[in-house]
Amino acid sequence: MTFTVLTAEFMHESNTFSRLPTALGMFRADTLLMGDEAIAVRREANTELAGFLDVGRARGWSVIHAVSAHATPGGRVTKDAYDHIAGAILAAARNNRDRLDGIALGLHGAMVPDFTDDGEGWLLARLREIVGPDLPIAVTLDLHAMVSADMVRDAQILVSYRTYPHIDMRETGAKAAALLHRTMAGKIAPRTLRAHVPMLDEANAGRTDIPATRALYDRAAAAETGGVLAVSVNAGFTGADVACVGPTVLAVHDRNDPSAEARAREVARDLAARIWDGRRAGGNVFLDVEQAVAEAVAWNGDGPLVIADYADNPGAGAYGDATALLEGLLDAGVDGAVFAPMVDAQAAAELHRHAEGDSVTIDLGGKNDPAFGGGPLRLTGVIERLSDGAYIGDGPIQGGLPHSFGPTAVLRVDGVRVLVVTETMQMVDLQQLRAFGIEPAQARVLVLKSMQHFRAAYQPIASRVIVCDAGGLATPQASRRSYVRAPRPLWPLDRDFDFTAATDP
């Protein structure tokens, strides 16, 4: 039997503390592709859509793809942008309602539009109004999803990534699609249970490269037997001040299996309790600017010293223009260094009014909120490269996908080459430097604005990795952000309270 399936991807991680709203142009700058064009670009890459299509083609699905949309994390998504993209999905569901057998959605789980705290829950509720209560909906989620009760109510199947850095998007899409196919064929009757933990995020933010957190995902995988169809551990996202903030555990079970619900509840409660019990066991050691700079000055290893500028990670909605760490490197006379990226559209435009080889004086960075990571630096340097910013990734995360930083320049200031870009993006791929004439393996020091994703491509070439909290908007010092809507008590903002893991519904 041939099934007709509506597919779509709509992903954004929204930092509600950011002053910069995420408008439609930010999706266009990253990914905003409709229908067959999206399939052509994303079919063979590491994407959820590729996973959906892997299963669909093998099983003879007729696929109606609405849209693939993604923007770099930033402030709340504007209503215009949300309505444009969600509207494409809802219109496809409305126009094909009578022939749909199922829906497969690649979502993030931490999208916050400016009119609701739960972008994914709102979309799923509107879909249910169109297709009714019974049509199976499968959803993939980012490992950093904040999963609401509404999401669990309106999607039978929810499956999240199990890697951070995220390298299993296609695999996750295929897993969700396989469960959707079995549901459409009448072989299973899935339902998802949720356990929520009152923390801003899991202690290690879901890092799957360290044993303490890897054990959570190994336990989840081991529980997937019989009628327990999928178990996901979501680390949560500290940058959103919303009611559903915090880690969750999701357990999809088959209602046709009499014992599956009890086992699903047991594993969800167990994993939620483990997350809570490990709340004090953070794996990162955060250096301040002075400490990180001292490491850079002293470094004499065979390969690069990688300094992760954790707090100014654009991948968590930080501005990407914090200057404190760059200022420290320059003041200390560090040489052989690369600093990437400095997100400053104004500076990039000014540099593009000059030519390669020109010496220029410019105010760089620090223009969005100097309270988080420092204000603009008046610097004089030499323009080494001017570019339109386009590149094609070749690493585990972005491999095969075209991206662009927008107008981009490489500015050498004393011993530091700074990648000055227009569009906000974190460092996850070696081509983000190689495409602009910088060989990362030859740098003495690599400063990368990223929390964790950089490790997928950059850790293999690094001799050492250190992590710096230079005070950007994504600082691990949560008390520097004012949480108003998040429910209390909430670790680590509150510390003297008890928690007993439970599931809902």
C-alpha positions in Angstrom: 0.0 0.0 0.0 1.3 3.5 -0.9 1.0 6.1 1.9 0.9 9.9 1.3 3.0 11.8 3.8 3.3 15.5 4.3 6.9 16.5 5.3 8.4 19.8 6.5 11.3 21.2 8.5 10.9 24.3 10.6 13.7 24.9 13.1 14.8 27.7 15.4 16.3 28.0 18.8 15.0 31.2 20.3 16.9 33.2 22.9 14.3 35.3 24.5 17.0 37.5 26.1 18.3 38.7 22.8 17.5 42.2 21.6 17.5 41.0 18.0 14.2 39.5 16.7 14.5 36.7 14.2 12.8 38.0 11.0 12.1 36.2 7.8 15.3 37.5 6.3 17.3 35.5 8.8 15.6 32.3 7.5 16.3 33.4 3.9 20.0 34.0 4.9 20.3 30.4 6.2 17.6 28.0 4.8 14.2 28.8 3.4 13.4 26.4 0.6 10.0 25.3 -0.7 8.9 21.9 -1.9 11.1 20.1 -4.5 13.8 22.7 -4.2 14.3 21.8 -0.6 14.4 18.1 -1.5 17.0 18.8 -4.2 19.3 20.7 -1.8 18.8 18.6 1.4 18.1 15.1 0.1 21.7 13.8 0.4 22.9 15.8 3.4 22.7 15.2 7.1 19.2 16.5 7.5 15.9 15.2 9.0 14.4 15.5 5.6 17.0 13.1 4.1 16.0 10.6 6.9 12.3 10.9 6.1 13.0 10.4 2.4 15.3 7.4 3.1 12.4 5.6 4.7 9.8 7.0 2.3 11.5 5.9 -0.8 12.3 2.4 0.5 8.6 2.0 1.4 7.0 3.6 -1.6 5.6 6.8 0.1 4.2 9.6 -2.0 5.8 12.6 -0.3 4.4 16.2 -0.3 7.2 18.4 1.0 6.0 21.8 2.2 9.1 23.8 3.3 12.5 23.5 4.9 13.3 26.5 7.1 16.1 27.1 9.5 17.6 30.3 11.0 20.6 30.7 13.3 19.5 31.0 16.9 18.5 34.5 17.9 15.7 36.4 19.5 12.0 35.6 19.3 10.7 34.7 15.8 8.6 37.5 14.5 5.0 36.8 13.8 5.4 37.6 10.1 8.2 35.1 9.7 6.4 32.4 11.7 3.2 32.9 9.8 4.9 32.7 6.5 6.7 29.4 7.3 4.0 27.8 9.4 1.4 29.0 6.9 3.1 26.9 4.2 2.9 23.8 6.3 -0.7 24.4 7.3 -1.8 25.2 3.8 -0.2 22.0 2.5 -2.1 20.0 5.2 -5.3 21.8 4.4 -5.0 21.3 0.7 -4.1 17.6 0.9 -6.1 16.7 4.0 -8.3 14.1 2.4 -5.3 12.1 1.0 -2.8 12.3 3.8 -1.9 9.2 5.8 0.7 10.8 8.0 2.8 13.8 8.7 6.6 13.9 9.4 8.0 17.2 10.8 11.6 18.2 11.6 11.2 20.7 14.4 13.6 22.1 17.0 11.6 22.2 20.2 12.9 25.6 21.5 11.2 28.0 19.1 9.6 31.0 20.7 7.6 33.3 18.4 6.7 36.8 19.6 3.1 35.8 20.2 3.4 32.5 22.1 6.0 30.8 24.3 5.6 27.4 22.4 6.1 27.7 18.7 6.1 23.9 18.1 3.1 23.4 20.3 1.1 26.1 18.5 1.9 24.6 15.1 0.9 21.1 16.2 -2.3 22.3 17.6 -3.2 24.1 14.4 -2.4 20.9 12.4 -4.7 18.9 14.6 -7.5 21.3 13.9 -7.0 20.6 10.2 -6.3 16.8 10.1 -8.3 15.7 13.2 -7.2 13.8 16.3 -6.1 10.5 14.7 -3.8 11.1 11.8 -0.3 10.1 12.9 2.2 12.8 13.3 5.9 12.1 13.8 8.2 14.8 15.0 12.0 15.0 15.3 13.5 17.3 17.8 16.9 18.8 18.6 18.6 17.4 21.7 18.1 20.8 23.3 14.4 20.9 22.9 12.1 22.2 25.6 9.1 19.8 25.2 5.7 21.1 26.3 2.7 19.1 27.3 0.9 20.5 24.3 3.5 19.0 22.0 3.1 15.5 23.5 -0.7 15.8 23.3 -0.7 16.6 19.6 2.0 14.4 18.2 2.0 10.6 18.7 5.7 10.2 18.0 8.5 12.4 19.1 12.2 11.4 18.6 15.2 13.6 19.5 18.9 13.6 18.5 21.3 11.6 20.6 24.5 13.4 19.8 26.0 16.8 20.9 27.7 17.9 18.7 24.6 17.0 16.6 25.7 14.6 13.9 22.6 12.3 13.8 20.0 14.4 12.1 19.5 12.1 9.2 19.5 9.0 11.5 16.9 10.6 13.7 14.7 11.5 10.8 14.8 7.9 9.6 14.0 6.6 13.0 10.9 8.8 13.3 9.8 8.0 9.8 10.1 4.2 10.4 7.8 4.5 13.4 5.4 6.6 11.3 5.3 4.0 8.6 4.5 1.2 11.1 1.8 3.4 12.6 0.2 4.1 9.2 0.4 0.4 8.4 -1.6 -0.4 11.6 1.2 -2.3 13.2 1.7 0.0 16.2 -0.4 2.6 18.1 2.2 5.0 19.5 1.8 7.5 22.3 4.5 9.6 23.9 5.0 10.2 27.7 6.9 13.1 29.1 8.9 13.6 32.3 10.0 17.2 33.0 12.9 18.2 35.3 12.9 21.6 37.0 16.3 22.7 35.9 17.4 25.3 33.3 19.2 22.6 31.5 21.0 19.3 32.1 24.2 19.9 34.0 26.4 19.2 30.9 24.0 20.7 28.4 23.7 17.3 26.9 27.3 16.7 26.0 27.5 13.2 24.6 31.3 13.2 24.4 31.7 12.8 28.2 30.8 9.6 30.2 28.4 11.2 32.7 26.0 12.4 30.0 26.7 9.7 27.5 25.3 7.2 30.1 21.9 8.9 29.9 21.7 8.2 26.2 23.0 4.7 26.5 20.3 4.0 29.1 17.7 5.5 26.7 18.8 3.3 23.8 18.9 0.1 26.0 15.3 0.7 27.0 14.0 0.6 23.4 12.8 -2.9 23.4 9.4 -4.5 22.6 6.6 -2.0 23.0 8.9 0.8 24.2 9.5 2.3 20.7 11.8 5.3 21.3 13.3 7.1 24.4 14.7 10.6 24.1 16.6 12.7 26.6 16.3 16.5 25.9 18.8 18.7 27.7 16.8 21.9 27.5 17.9 25.4 26.6 18.9 28.1 29.1 18.3 31.0 26.7 14.5 30.8 26.8 12.4 32.4 29.6 9.3 30.3 29.1 7.0 28.0 31.0 8.3 24.7 29.6 12.0 25.5 30.1 14.1 22.6 31.3 15.2 19.0 30.4 12.7 16.4 29.5 12.6 12.7 28.9 10.2 11.3 26.2 9.2 7.7 26.0 7.2 6.5 23.0 5.3 3.3 23.7 2.9 1.1 21.7 -0.6 1.2 23.2 -1.2 -2.3 21.7 1.4 -3.7 24.1 -0.2 -4.1 27.6 3.1 -3.8 29.4 4.7 -1.1 27.4 3.2 1.9 29.1 4.4 0.9 32.6 7.9 0.3 31.2 7.9 3.6 29.4 6.9 5.5 32.5 9.6 3.6 34.5 12.4 4.6 32.1 11.2 8.2 31.8 11.1 8.6 35.6 14.5 6.9 36.0 16.2 9.1 33.5 14.6 12.3 34.9 15.8 11.3 38.3 19.3 10.7 37.0 19.4 14.2 35.4 18.3 15.7 38.7 20.8 13.7 40.7 23.6 14.9 38.4 22.7 18.6 38.6 25.9 19.5 40.4 28.2 17.5 38.1 29.1 20.0 35.4 31.9 18.8 33.0 33.1 22.1 31.6 35.9 24.1 33.3 35.2 27.7 32.4 38.2 30.0 32.2 37.9 33.7 32.4 39.4 36.0 29.8 42.7 36.5 31.7 43.1 32.7 32.2 42.4 31.9 28.6 44.7 34.6 27.3 47.5 33.3 29.6 47.0 29.8 28.0 47.3 31.3 24.6 50.5 33.2 25.4 52.1 30.1 26.8 51.0 27.7 24.1 53.7 25.8 22.2 52.0 22.6 21.2 52.4 20.9 17.9 48.8 21.7 16.8 46.4 24.5 17.5 45.1 25.5 20.9 41.4 25.8 20.5 39.6 28.3 22.8 35.9 28.0 22.7 34.2 31.4 23.2 31.3 29.6 25.0 29.4 32.6 26.2 29.2 34.4 22.8 28.0 31.3 20.9 25.7 32.4 18.1 24.4 28.8 18.2 22.7 29.7 21.5 21.4 33.0 20.4 24.3 35.1 21.6 25.2 38.1 19.4 28.6 36.8 18.2 30.1 40.3 18.6 31.6 40.1 22.1 35.0 41.7 22.1 36.5 41.0 25.6 38.4 37.9 24.5 39.7 39.5 21.3 40.8 42.6 23.3 42.7 40.3 25.8 44.5 38.5 23.0 45.6 41.7 21.3 46.7 43.4 24.6 48.8 40.3 25.4 50.4 40.3 21.9 49.3 36.8 21.1 50.4 35.8 17.6 49.5 33.1 15.1 45.9 33.4 16.2 42.6 33.2 14.4 39.4 34.7 15.9 36.1 33.5 14.3 33.6 34.8 13.7 33.1 38.4 14.7 29.5 39.1 13.6 29.4 42.7 12.7 27.5 43.6 9.5 28.4 47.3 9.8 32.1 46.6 10.0 31.9 44.0 7.2 30.3 46.5 4.9 32.9 49.1 5.8 35.7 46.7 5.0 34.1 45.9 1.7 34.5 49.6 0.7 38.2 48.9 0.6 40.5 46.5 -1.2 42.5 43.5 -0.2 45.8 44.7 1.1 44.5 48.0 2.5 45.3 49.1 6.0 42.1 50.3 7.7 41.0 51.6 11.1 37.6 50.4 12.2 35.3 50.1 15.2 34.8 46.3 15.5 32.2 44.3 17.5 30.4 45.1 20.7 27.5 47.0 19.1 24.5 45.0 20.3 24.9 44.9 24.1 28.3 45.9 25.5 27.1 44.6 28.9 27.5 41.1 27.5 31.1 40.7 26.5 32.4 44.2 25.9 31.9 47.2 23.6 33.4 48.1 20.2 37.2 48.0 19.7 38.9 50.7 17.7 41.4 48.6 15.7 43.8 49.1 12.8 44.6 46.1 10.6 45.2 44.9 7.1 42.5 43.3 4.9 43.7 39.9 3.8 40.6 38.6 2.1 37.2 40.0 0.9 34.4 37.5 0.0 30.7 37.1 -0.5 30.9 34.7 2.4 29.6 31.6 0.6 31.0 28.1 1.4 29.9 24.5 1.2 30.4 22.5 4.4 32.3 19.2 4.4 32.2 18.2 8.0 29.9 16.0 10.1 27.3 18.7 10.7 27.2 20.8 7.5 28.7 18.4 5.0 27.3 19.0 1.5 25.1 22.0 2.5 25.7 25.5 1.1 25.9 28.3 3.6 26.9 31.9 3.6 28.2 34.4 6.1 27.2 37.2 3.8 29.8 39.9 3.0 32.9 38.6 4.8 36.4 39.9 5.4 39.6 38.6 7.0 41.2 41.4 8.9 44.7 40.9 10.3 45.3 42.9 13.5 48.8 42.4 14.8 49.1 38.7 15.3 45.4 37.9 15.1 43.4 37.2 12.0 39.7 38.1 12.6 36.9 36.6 10.4 34.5 39.5 10.2 31.0 38.4 8.9 27.6 39.7 8.2 25.3 36.8 9.0 25.2 35.2 12.4 26.5 31.7 12.6 28.6 29.6 15.0 31.8 27.7 14.0 31.1 24.1 13.2 32.9 23.3 9.9 36.5 23.7 8.7 35.3 25.2 5.5 34.2 28.2 7.5 37.9 29.2 7.6 39.3 27.4 4.6 36.9 29.0 2.2 38.4 32.4 3.2 42.1 31.5 2.9 42.7 30.4 6.5 44.0 26.9 7.1 42.9 26.1 10.7 45.4 23.3 11.2 48.2 25.8 10.7 47.0 28.3 13.3 48.8 28.4 16.7 45.6 29.5 18.5 42.0 29.1 17.2 39.3 31.1 19.0 35.9 29.8 17.9 32.6 31.2 18.9 30.8 28.0 19.8 29.9 26.0 22.9 30.2 22.4 21.7 29.4 21.9 18.0 32.9 23.1 17.0 34.2 19.8 18.4 32.9 17.7 15.6 35.2 19.3 13.0 37.9 21.2 15.1 38.7 18.8 17.9 40.4 16.3 15.6 42.9 19.0 14.5 43.4 20.5 17.9 46.2 19.6 20.3 44.2 21.1 23.2 40.7 22.5 23.8 39.8 25.0 26.5 36.5 26.8 27.2 36.2 30.4 28.0 33.3 32.4 29.6 34.1 35.9 28.2 30.7 37.2 29.4 28.6 37.0 26.3 24.8 36.6 26.4 25.0 32.8 26.6 27.2 32.9 29.7 26.8 29.9 32.0 26.2 32.4 34.8 22.5 32.1 34.6 21.9 34.7 37.3 23.0 37.4 34.8 19.8 36.8 32.9 16.4 37.8 34.4 14.0 34.9 34.3 10.4 36.0 34.7 8.1 33.5 33.0 10.1 30.3 33.9 8.4 28.3 36.7 10.0 28.4 40.1 11.7 26.7 41.9 14.2 26.1 39.1 17.8 24.8 39.5 20.3 26.5 39.7 18.5 29.8 40.2 16.9 28.1 43.3 18.8 25.4 45.2 16.9 24.4 48.3 14.1 22.3 47.0 13.2 18.7 46.4 12.1 17.0 43.2 10.5 13.6 42.6 10.4 12.5 38.9 7.0 11.8 37.4 5.5 11.6 34.0 2.6 13.2 32.2 0.1 12.6 30.8 
